[in-house]
Amino acid sequence: TCALPICKLMFQQLGSFAEFERNRISERVFPGMVKGVQQGNWQGARFSPFGYTYNKQKKLLEIEKREADIVKLIYTMYLAGKSTHEITEYLNRKKYQTRTGKQFYSKFIGDILKNRIYTGKIVWNKKHYDKNQKTKKHYKYIKNDPSKIIIAQGKHTSIIDEQTFEEVQ
């Protein structure tokens, strides 16, 4: 390591350039993601939504029949007056399993009931990481202003029709 002032200056300059480039990359990527959503492309996450698989070649969400049948059952039961807790108990009692082979839980059922992806829509930019707020290990994940949320018609096939989704809401 170099303790000379010139070395410190060089390291500071390199850090500044790296930060500048990182900011430029995010400025270029964000508009591309917005355009992709507006064209109906799913922007991805760690996993595809329950009920779908992601076909990398086609760049398309495709229905996964076993999971899609469970999604339909969840909506049907909810419209029949069952609570998320009762639906969870029923699915677990009948030995239905999540994608990872685990039991269902109420929050997961609630998330399925609120997710517009099942109507063939793409909803993007609902939340973001606030770099000014931190939890113990990460930045805080907070909701965006509704005006920043993008809802577009996706290229994928719907599992639930719009009317059923609205009735559940």
C-alpha positions as CSV (number, residue, x, y, z in Angstrom):
1,T,0.0,0.0,0.0
2,C,1.1,3.5,-0.7
3,A,0.8,6.2,2.1
4,L,1.8,9.1,-0.1
5,P,-0.8,11.8,-0.6
6,I,-0.7,11.2,-4.4
7,C,-1.8,7.5,-3.8
8,K,-4.7,8.6,-1.6
9,L,-5.7,11.1,-4.3
10,M,-5.6,8.4,-7.0
11,F,-7.8,6.0,-4.9
12,Q,-10.3,8.8,-4.2
13,Q,-10.5,9.6,-7.9
14,L,-11.0,5.9,-8.9
15,G,-13.7,5.7,-6.3
16,S,-15.4,8.8,-7.7
17,F,-15.3,7.4,-11.3
18,A,-16.7,4.1,-10.2
19,E,-19.6,5.8,-8.4
20,F,-20.2,8.0,-11.5
21,E,-20.3,4.9,-13.8
22,R,-22.7,3.1,-11.4
23,N,-25.1,6.0,-11.5
24,R,-24.9,6.3,-15.3
25,I,-25.7,2.5,-15.6
26,S,-28.8,2.9,-13.5
27,E,-29.9,6.0,-15.5
28,R,-29.7,3.9,-18.7
29,V,-31.2,0.6,-17.4
30,F,-34.3,2.1,-15.7
31,P,-35.8,3.5,-19.0
32,G,-35.2,0.2,-20.7
33,M,-37.0,-1.6,-18.0
34,V,-40.0,0.8,-18.2
35,K,-40.1,0.2,-22.0
36,G,-40.0,-3.5,-21.5
37,V,-42.9,-3.4,-19.1
38,Q,-44.9,-1.2,-21.4
39,Q,-44.3,-3.8,-24.1
40,G,-45.7,-6.5,-21.8
41,N,-42.5,-8.2,-20.8
42,W,-42.1,-9.6,-17.3
43,Q,-39.1,-8.0,-15.8
44,G,-38.3,-10.9,-13.7
45,A,-37.4,-11.5,-10.1
46,R,-35.6,-14.3,-8.4
47,F,-38.6,-16.7,-9.1
48,S,-41.5,-16.6,-11.5
49,P,-44.9,-16.1,-9.9
50,F,-46.6,-19.2,-8.5
51,G,-48.7,-20.6,-11.4
52,Y,-46.1,-19.7,-14.0
53,T,-42.6,-20.8,-15.2
54,Y,-40.3,-18.5,-17.1
55,N,-39.2,-19.7,-20.6
56,K,-35.8,-18.0,-21.1
57,Q,-35.7,-18.8,-24.9
58,K,-39.1,-17.2,-25.5
59,K,-38.7,-14.6,-22.7
60,L,-42.2,-15.4,-21.6
61,L,-44.1,-16.5,-18.5
62,E,-45.8,-19.8,-19.3
63,I,-48.6,-21.4,-17.3
64,E,-47.5,-24.3,-15.0
65,K,-50.7,-26.4,-14.9
66,R,-50.5,-27.9,-11.4
67,E,-49.8,-24.5,-9.8
68,A,-52.3,-22.7,-12.0
69,D,-55.0,-25.2,-10.9
70,I,-54.2,-24.3,-7.3
71,V,-54.4,-20.6,-8.1
72,K,-57.9,-21.1,-9.6
73,L,-58.9,-23.1,-6.5
74,I,-57.7,-20.4,-4.2
75,Y,-59.8,-17.8,-6.1
76,T,-62.9,-20.1,-6.2
77,M,-62.7,-20.8,-2.5
78,Y,-62.2,-17.1,-1.6
79,L,-65.3,-16.1,-3.7
80,A,-67.2,-18.9,-1.9
81,G,-66.6,-17.1,1.4
82,K,-63.5,-18.9,2.7
83,S,-60.8,-16.8,4.5
84,T,-57.2,-17.0,3.6
85,H,-56.7,-19.0,6.8
86,E,-59.4,-21.5,5.9
87,I,-58.0,-21.9,2.4
88,T,-54.5,-22.5,3.8
89,E,-55.8,-25.2,6.2
90,Y,-57.7,-26.9,3.3
91,L,-54.7,-26.9,1.0
92,N,-52.4,-28.3,3.7
93,R,-55.0,-30.9,4.9
94,K,-55.4,-32.1,1.2
95,K,-51.6,-32.3,0.9
96,Y,-51.2,-29.6,-1.8
97,Q,-47.7,-28.3,-1.8
98,T,-45.9,-25.1,-2.9
99,R,-43.4,-25.2,-5.6
100,T,-40.7,-26.0,-3.1
101,G,-42.7,-28.9,-1.6
102,K,-43.6,-27.0,1.5
103,Q,-47.0,-26.2,3.1
104,F,-49.0,-23.1,2.2
105,Y,-49.3,-20.2,4.6
106,S,-51.9,-17.4,4.8
107,K,-49.7,-14.5,3.6
108,F,-48.8,-16.5,0.5
109,I,-52.5,-17.1,-0.3
110,G,-53.2,-13.4,0.3
111,D,-50.4,-12.4,-2.1
112,I,-51.9,-14.7,-4.8
113,L,-55.3,-13.1,-4.3
114,K,-53.8,-9.5,-4.7
115,N,-51.5,-10.2,-7.7
116,R,-52.6,-8.8,-11.0
117,I,-50.2,-11.1,-12.8
118,Y,-52.9,-13.7,-12.8
119,T,-55.1,-11.5,-15.0
120,G,-52.4,-11.2,-17.7
121,K,-51.2,-7.8,-16.4
122,I,-47.7,-6.7,-15.5
123,V,-47.5,-4.5,-12.5
124,W,-44.0,-2.9,-12.0
125,N,-42.3,-0.4,-9.8
126,K,-44.6,-0.8,-6.7
127,K,-41.6,-0.6,-4.4
128,H,-38.0,0.5,-4.3
129,Y,-35.0,0.4,-2.0
130,D,-34.5,3.7,-0.2
131,K,-30.7,4.2,0.1
132,N,-31.3,6.8,2.8
133,Q,-33.0,4.2,5.1
134,K,-31.4,1.0,6.3
135,T,-32.5,-2.1,8.1
136,K,-29.8,-4.2,9.9
137,K,-28.3,-5.5,6.7
138,H,-30.1,-3.9,3.7
139,Y,-31.7,-0.8,2.4
140,K,-35.4,-0.4,3.4
141,Y,-37.9,-1.6,0.8
142,I,-40.7,1.0,0.6
143,K,-43.8,1.6,-1.5
144,N,-43.6,4.0,-4.4
145,D,-46.1,6.8,-5.0
146,P,-49.1,5.3,-7.0
147,S,-48.2,7.6,-9.9
148,K,-44.9,5.8,-10.4
149,I,-46.5,2.3,-10.7
150,I,-46.8,0.9,-14.2
151,I,-49.6,-1.5,-15.1
152,A,-49.4,-2.9,-18.6
153,Q,-50.9,-5.8,-20.6
154,G,-48.5,-8.7,-20.4
155,K,-47.6,-11.1,-23.1
156,H,-48.4,-14.1,-20.9
157,T,-51.7,-16.0,-20.7
158,S,-54.0,-15.1,-17.8
159,I,-55.1,-17.7,-15.2
160,I,-57.9,-15.6,-13.7
161,D,-60.3,-13.3,-15.6
162,E,-60.4,-9.6,-14.7
163,Q,-64.0,-9.8,-13.3
164,T,-63.1,-12.6,-10.9
165,F,-60.0,-10.7,-9.8
166,E,-62.1,-7.5,-9.2
167,E,-64.7,-9.5,-7.2
168,V,-61.9,-10.9,-5.0
169,Q,-60.5,-7.4,-4.3
